[in-house]
């Protein structure tokens, strides 16, 4: 399965230090959609596991792409320059 990822940036308005959080909208080929919030330094592998659990599917069959490039488990939103 191939999943397409889109993101929406948002800043948390905490009093001390604002934490940046990214929102990913993930859609599969069957038009099932999942929304996930992560920090810029969160490894995509963690996100893949949660996605597999929420869709009740085998995560080893996934392929993730962002702007046409494959995303690996060790990549982070920051490392692939998601804005």
HELIX and SHEET records of a PDB file:
HELIX    1   1 UNK A   44  UNK A   55  1                                  12    
HELIX    2   2 UNK A   59  UNK A   61  5                                   3    
SHEET    1   A 5 UNK A  33  UNK A  38  0                                        
SHEET    2   A 5 UNK A  20  UNK A  27 -1                                        
SHEET    3   A 5 UNK A   2  UNK A  11 -1                                        
SHEET    4   A 5 UNK A  63  UNK A  66  1                                        
SHEET    5   A 5 UNK A  69  UNK A  71 -1                                        
END                                                                             
